[in-house]
Amino acid sequence: MKTNVAVFFGGRSVEHEISVISALQAINAFDSDKYNIIPIYISKQGRWYTGPDLLEIRNYRDMKSLVGRSTEVFMRPEFGDYNLYKAKNGLFSAKSPVVAEIHVVIPVLHGTNGEDGIFEGLLDTIGIPYAGCNTLSSANGMDKITMKMILRECGIPVVDYIWFTDKEWFSRRDAIIEEVEKKIGYPVIVKPANLGSSVGIGKAADRASLIAKIDNAEKFSQRIIVEHCIEQLQEINCSVLGDADDHQSSVLEEPIKTGDILSYEDKYMGGSKGSHGMQNSDKRIPAELPEDITERIRFIAGETFRVLSCHGVSRVDVMIDRKDNSIYVNEINTIPGSLSFYLWEASGLSFSRLMDKLVELALKRKREIERKTFTYDSNIFAMGGGIKGGVKGAKGSKF
């Protein structure tokens, strides 16, 4: 019997289009003799659709026509219900027909509302097997501030930084500027805390540009991070596959940037080449580095994956300061562009086998979770005497 794999993509994110590209690449890599693939596209408005027309990238040029030819669907937030329902007679109508039974979910949702734990929380509520990081590790990996706090606590090197909220920026702007200048000094990199794909990121070399870059970053996120800028920078990426206790690191890549920082166009549109997809961006694979530095980066990438309790396939982006060859973790992408398949192909693992591994990891985690205890076969409400204090609390006090 074939395994029914639902691939979710799109979503309410500035990385929506990249998610579509990554997902269609992944869908085409599945072995059709082993899997029935169910594409589930999440529109920018948050509605779910399925249908064969979603499998052709050219159809996305006319979104209104595409969703009109597709079937709107939903899943019930009910534990153990793995069915995909047609949205008919109201989303949660008992009369809604079943479109498919899902065995495994592969989320290919980049950015907010998909890679940050929100979607993973829904899957955890349903209890369905899925590949990739769980709710907690997704949230920690997506938020650059929380991620750096955890890494620094675990002895994994990160550059100096400060962070603040958008409301703080408007209420104590001068104090924040002074803190940046005293603790870090120019130049700095300004980033929204919870976005990827270089969206909202900018370099500031003086006070005027710092203000401008923060004003731009706060349009995308409620939390902003300002980091020390490595001027003699070499950026290196490494993918990690497995789970926190058993994982492997890929060969390294060096992405080629056209400006001070790696841009959205550099990552996904091939720089000046204009091609689409992370695998088509300008890069060197494998990166031309001394063996000791290569192995150090592969180790740091694996440790980053481990301490964040990651699962599935991720990509860890590191920075080398060419001044002294110091290595720092920049960020982790828990659902990387193109699922980093090109790094695994260069490591000897085909894209098709990568998808096999993700399905296997999803089912393995489900078996491990089922061995844990979540409830006790007891009911304190049925015990004699009731609960002391009743619903008002132990002393019956009011707030």
C-alpha positions as CSV (number, residue, x, y, z in Angstrom):
1,M,0.0,0.0,0.0
2,K,1.3,3.5,-0.9
3,T,1.8,6.1,1.8
4,N,-0.4,9.2,1.5
5,V,1.9,12.2,1.9
6,A,0.4,15.7,2.2
7,V,2.8,18.4,1.2
8,F,1.8,21.8,2.6
9,F,3.1,25.0,1.0
10,G,2.4,28.7,0.3
11,G,1.2,30.3,3.5
12,R,0.7,33.8,4.9
13,S,4.4,34.8,4.6
14,V,6.6,37.1,2.6
15,E,8.3,33.9,1.5
16,H,5.1,32.5,0.0
17,E,6.4,32.2,-3.6
18,I,9.7,30.5,-2.5
19,S,7.6,28.0,-0.5
20,V,5.7,27.1,-3.7
21,I,9.0,26.6,-5.6
22,S,10.5,24.4,-2.9
23,A,7.4,22.3,-2.5
24,L,7.0,21.6,-6.2
25,Q,10.6,20.5,-6.3
26,A,10.1,18.2,-3.3
27,I,6.8,16.8,-4.8
28,N,8.6,15.9,-8.1
29,A,11.3,14.1,-6.1
30,F,9.0,11.6,-4.5
31,D,8.9,8.0,-5.8
32,S,5.5,7.7,-7.3
33,D,5.6,3.9,-6.8
34,K,5.8,4.4,-3.0
35,Y,3.8,7.5,-2.3
36,N,0.5,9.2,-3.2
37,I,1.3,12.9,-3.0
38,I,-1.5,15.3,-1.9
39,P,-0.5,18.9,-2.6
40,I,-2.1,21.3,-0.1
41,Y,-1.6,25.0,-1.0
42,I,-2.2,27.6,1.6
43,S,-3.1,31.0,0.0
44,K,-1.9,34.3,1.2
45,Q,-5.3,34.7,2.8
46,G,-4.9,31.5,4.8
47,R,-7.3,29.2,2.8
48,W,-6.3,25.7,2.0
49,Y,-6.7,24.1,-1.5
50,T,-5.8,20.8,-3.2
51,G,-6.0,19.6,-6.7
52,P,-3.8,18.5,-9.7
53,D,-3.5,22.1,-11.1
54,L,-1.4,23.0,-8.1
55,L,1.4,20.8,-9.4
56,E,2.2,23.1,-12.3
57,I,4.4,26.2,-11.5
58,R,3.0,28.1,-14.5
59,N,-0.5,28.0,-13.1
60,Y,0.5,30.3,-10.2
61,R,0.8,33.2,-12.6
62,D,-3.0,33.6,-12.3
63,M,-3.8,32.8,-8.7
64,K,-7.5,33.6,-8.9
65,S,-8.0,31.1,-11.8
66,L,-5.8,28.5,-10.0
67,V,-7.7,28.5,-6.7
68,G,-11.0,28.5,-8.7
69,R,-10.0,25.2,-10.3
70,S,-8.9,23.7,-7.0
71,T,-10.8,22.2,-4.1
72,E,-10.9,24.1,-0.8
73,V,-10.2,21.8,2.1
74,F,-9.5,21.7,5.8
75,M,-8.5,19.4,8.6
76,R,-10.3,19.2,11.9
77,P,-8.3,20.2,15.0
78,E,-9.2,16.8,16.5
79,F,-6.7,14.4,17.9
80,G,-6.4,11.3,15.7
81,D,-8.5,12.6,12.8
82,Y,-6.1,12.4,9.8
83,N,-8.7,13.1,7.2
84,L,-8.6,16.0,4.7
85,Y,-12.2,17.3,4.3
86,K,-13.8,19.3,1.5
87,A,-14.8,22.7,2.7
88,K,-18.6,22.4,2.1
89,N,-21.6,23.5,4.1
90,G,-19.4,25.3,6.5
91,L,-15.8,24.4,7.4
92,F,-16.6,22.1,10.3
93,S,-19.8,20.6,9.1
94,A,-20.2,16.9,9.9
95,K,-21.5,16.5,6.3
96,S,-18.2,17.6,4.7
97,P,-16.9,14.8,2.6
98,V,-13.5,13.3,3.0
99,V,-11.1,14.2,0.2
100,A,-8.2,11.9,1.4
101,E,-6.8,10.2,4.5
102,I,-3.3,11.6,5.3
103,H,-0.6,9.3,6.6
104,V,2.3,11.8,6.8
105,V,2.7,15.5,6.5
106,I,5.7,17.3,4.9
107,P,5.5,21.0,5.7
108,V,7.4,23.1,3.1
109,L,6.3,26.5,4.6
110,H,9.0,29.1,4.7
111,G,8.8,32.0,7.2
112,T,6.1,33.2,9.5
113,N,2.9,31.2,10.1
114,G,4.6,28.1,8.8
115,E,8.2,27.7,9.9
116,D,7.8,29.4,13.2
117,G,5.8,26.7,15.1
118,I,2.3,27.9,14.4
119,F,1.5,25.3,11.8
120,E,3.5,22.6,13.7
121,G,1.3,23.3,16.7
122,L,-1.8,22.5,14.6
123,L,-0.2,19.2,13.5
124,D,0.7,18.4,17.1
125,T,-2.9,19.0,18.2
126,I,-4.1,16.5,15.6
127,G,-1.3,14.1,16.4
128,I,-0.5,13.4,12.8
129,P,3.1,12.3,11.9
130,Y,5.0,15.1,10.2
131,A,8.6,15.7,9.2
132,G,10.6,18.6,10.5
133,C,11.0,20.5,13.7
134,N,8.3,20.4,16.3
135,T,6.5,23.4,17.7
136,L,9.1,24.4,20.3
137,S,12.2,23.9,18.1
138,S,10.5,25.6,15.1
139,A,9.7,28.7,17.2
140,N,13.2,28.8,18.7
141,G,14.9,28.3,15.4
142,M,12.8,31.0,13.6
143,D,13.3,33.7,16.2
144,K,16.8,35.0,15.8
145,I,16.9,36.5,19.3
146,T,15.8,33.3,21.1
147,M,18.0,31.2,18.9
148,K,21.1,33.2,19.7
149,M,20.3,33.2,23.5
150,I,20.1,29.4,23.4
151,L,23.2,28.9,21.3
152,R,25.3,31.3,23.5
153,E,24.1,29.5,26.6
154,C,25.3,26.2,25.1
155,G,28.7,27.6,24.1
156,I,28.1,27.9,20.4
157,P,29.6,31.1,19.0
158,V,27.4,33.9,17.9
159,V,28.3,37.6,17.2
160,D,27.5,40.3,19.7
161,Y,24.0,41.7,19.5
162,I,21.2,43.7,21.1
163,W,17.5,43.4,20.6
164,F,14.4,45.4,21.3
165,T,10.7,45.6,20.3
166,D,9.1,47.9,17.8
167,K,7.3,49.8,20.7
168,E,10.6,50.3,22.4
169,W,12.1,51.7,19.2
170,F,9.4,54.4,19.2
171,S,9.4,55.1,23.0
172,R,13.2,55.1,23.7
173,R,14.9,55.5,20.3
174,D,17.8,57.6,21.5
175,A,18.7,55.1,24.3
176,I,18.7,52.2,21.8
177,I,20.9,54.1,19.4
178,E,23.3,54.9,22.2
179,E,23.4,51.2,23.3
180,V,24.2,50.1,19.8
181,E,27.0,52.6,19.4
182,K,28.5,51.8,22.8
183,K,28.1,48.0,23.0
184,I,28.6,47.1,19.3
185,G,29.8,50.0,17.2
186,Y,29.5,50.5,13.5
187,P,29.0,48.8,11.1
188,V,26.0,46.7,12.2
189,I,23.4,44.5,10.6
190,V,19.8,45.2,11.4
191,K,17.3,42.3,11.1
192,P,13.6,41.6,11.8
193,A,13.8,38.8,14.5
194,N,11.5,36.3,12.8
195,L,11.9,36.5,9.0
196,G,14.2,34.7,6.6
197,S,15.2,35.1,3.0
198,S,17.1,38.3,3.8
199,V,13.7,40.2,3.9
200,G,14.0,43.5,5.9
201,I,17.7,43.0,6.5
202,G,20.2,45.9,6.1
203,K,23.7,47.1,6.9
204,A,24.2,50.4,8.8
205,A,27.5,52.2,8.9
206,D,26.4,55.3,10.8
207,R,23.6,56.7,12.9
208,A,21.5,57.9,10.0
209,S,21.6,54.6,8.2
210,L,20.9,52.8,11.5
211,I,17.7,54.7,12.0
212,A,16.7,54.0,8.4
213,K,17.4,50.3,8.6
214,I,15.5,49.9,11.9
215,D,12.6,51.8,10.5
216,N,12.4,49.4,7.7
217,A,12.9,46.2,9.8
218,E,10.1,47.2,12.2
219,K,7.6,47.1,9.3
220,F,8.1,43.3,9.2
221,S,8.5,42.2,12.8
222,Q,7.6,43.3,16.4
223,R,11.1,42.4,17.5
224,I,14.3,43.7,16.0
225,I,17.9,42.5,16.4
226,V,21.1,44.6,15.7
227,E,24.3,42.5,15.3
228,H,28.0,43.2,15.0
229,C,28.9,43.3,11.3
230,I,31.9,41.1,10.3
231,E,33.6,43.2,7.6
232,Q,36.0,40.5,6.4
233,L,33.1,38.1,6.0
234,Q,32.9,34.7,4.3
235,E,29.4,33.1,4.5
236,I,29.1,29.3,4.6
237,N,26.1,27.0,4.7
238,C,25.7,23.5,5.9
239,S,22.6,21.2,6.0
240,V,21.9,18.8,8.8
241,L,19.6,15.8,8.5
242,G,18.1,13.5,11.2
243,D,17.0,14.2,14.8
244,A,18.7,15.8,17.8
245,D,20.2,12.4,18.9
246,D,21.2,11.0,15.5
247,H,22.1,13.4,12.7
248,Q,24.6,14.0,9.9
249,S,26.0,17.1,8.3
250,S,26.3,17.7,4.6
251,V,29.1,19.1,2.5
252,L,29.5,22.9,2.7
253,E,28.4,25.6,0.3
254,E,29.6,29.2,-0.1
255,P,26.8,31.4,-1.5
256,I,28.0,34.2,-3.7
257,K,26.5,37.6,-2.9
258,T,26.3,40.6,-5.2
259,G,26.4,43.2,-2.4
260,D,27.3,43.7,1.3
261,I,24.8,41.0,2.4
262,L,23.2,38.0,0.7
263,S,20.0,39.4,-0.8
264,Y,16.7,37.8,-1.7
265,E,17.6,37.9,-5.3
266,D,21.0,36.3,-4.6
267,K,19.3,33.4,-2.8
268,Y,16.3,32.7,-5.0
269,M,16.7,34.3,-8.4
270,G,20.3,33.3,-9.1
271,G,21.7,36.8,-8.8
272,S,22.1,38.2,-12.3
273,K,21.1,34.9,-13.9
274,G,17.5,35.3,-13.1
275,S,16.8,31.6,-12.4
276,H,14.5,30.5,-9.7
277,G,15.0,28.3,-6.6
278,M,17.6,28.1,-3.9
279,Q,19.6,25.4,-5.9
280,N,20.0,27.9,-8.8
281,S,21.6,30.6,-6.7
282,D,25.3,31.4,-7.3
283,K,27.4,29.2,-5.0
284,R,30.5,27.1,-4.6
285,I,29.8,23.4,-3.7
286,P,31.8,22.2,-2.0
287,A,33.1,25.4,-0.4
288,E,36.9,25.9,-0.9
289,L,38.1,25.7,2.7
290,P,40.9,24.1,4.6
291,E,39.9,20.6,6.0
292,D,40.1,21.7,9.6
293,I,37.8,24.6,9.1
294,T,35.4,22.5,7.1
295,E,35.1,19.9,9.8
296,R,34.8,22.6,12.5
297,I,31.8,24.1,10.6
298,R,30.2,20.7,10.1
299,F,30.5,20.1,13.8
300,I,29.1,23.5,14.8
301,A,26.2,23.0,12.4
302,G,25.4,19.6,14.0
303,E,25.6,21.1,17.5
304,T,23.3,23.9,16.5
305,F,20.8,21.3,15.3
306,R,21.2,19.3,18.4
307,V,20.9,22.0,21.1
308,L,17.8,23.4,19.4
309,S,16.2,19.9,19.4
310,C,15.8,20.0,15.6
311,H,14.3,17.3,13.4
312,G,14.1,16.5,9.7
313,V,16.3,18.7,7.4
314,S,17.7,22.1,8.3
315,R,20.3,24.4,7.0
316,V,22.7,26.2,9.4
317,D,24.3,29.4,8.0
318,V,27.6,30.4,9.5
319,M,30.0,33.3,9.2
320,I,33.8,33.2,9.0
321,D,35.7,36.3,10.1
322,R,38.6,36.3,7.7
323,K,40.5,38.5,10.1
324,D,41.2,35.6,12.5
325,N,39.2,32.7,11.0
326,S,36.7,32.9,13.9
327,I,33.4,31.0,13.1
328,Y,30.0,32.2,14.2
329,V,26.5,30.8,13.7
330,N,24.3,33.3,11.8
331,E,21.0,31.4,11.8
332,I,19.3,28.1,11.3
333,N,16.6,27.5,8.6
334,T,14.4,24.7,9.9
335,I,12.6,24.4,6.6
336,P,15.4,25.5,4.2
337,G,14.8,26.7,0.6
338,S,14.7,23.7,-1.8
339,L,15.0,21.6,1.4
340,S,18.8,21.9,0.7
341,F,18.5,18.9,-1.6
342,Y,21.5,20.1,-3.7
343,L,23.7,19.9,-0.6
344,W,22.6,16.3,0.0
345,E,23.1,15.4,-3.6
346,A,26.6,16.7,-3.4
347,S,27.0,14.6,-0.2
348,G,25.8,11.4,-2.1
349,L,22.1,11.4,-1.1
350,S,19.6,11.8,-3.9
351,F,16.6,14.1,-3.6
352,S,14.3,11.1,-3.8
353,R,16.1,9.4,-1.0
354,L,16.1,12.6,1.0
355,M,12.3,12.6,0.8
356,D,12.3,8.9,1.9
357,K,14.3,9.9,4.9
358,L,11.9,12.7,5.9
359,V,9.0,10.3,5.8
360,E,10.9,7.7,7.8
361,L,11.9,10.4,10.4
362,A,8.3,11.5,10.7
363,L,7.0,8.0,11.4
364,K,9.9,7.2,13.8
365,R,9.1,10.3,15.9
366,K,5.4,9.4,16.0
367,R,6.3,5.9,17.4
368,E,8.6,7.5,20.0
369,I,6.0,10.0,21.1
370,E,3.4,7.2,21.5
371,R,5.6,5.5,24.0
372,K,5.4,8.5,26.3
373,T,2.7,9.0,29.0
374,F,0.5,12.1,28.6
375,T,-2.5,11.2,30.8
376,Y,-3.3,9.1,33.9
377,D,-6.3,6.8,34.1
378,S,-7.8,8.7,37.0
379,N,-10.4,11.3,37.5
380,I,-10.0,13.7,40.5
381,F,-13.6,14.9,39.9
382,A,-14.8,11.4,40.7
383,M,-12.9,11.3,44.0
384,G,-14.9,11.6,47.3
385,G,-15.2,15.0,48.8
386,G,-14.7,17.0,45.6
387,I,-12.1,19.6,45.2
388,K,-11.3,21.8,48.2
389,G,-12.3,25.3,47.6
390,G,-14.3,24.5,44.5
391,V,-13.9,26.6,41.4
392,K,-13.2,29.7,43.5
393,G,-9.8,28.4,44.6
394,A,-8.4,26.9,47.8
395,K,-9.6,29.9,49.9
396,G,-12.6,30.8,47.9
397,S,-11.1,34.2,47.2
398,K,-11.9,36.5,44.3
399,F,-9.4,38.2,42.1
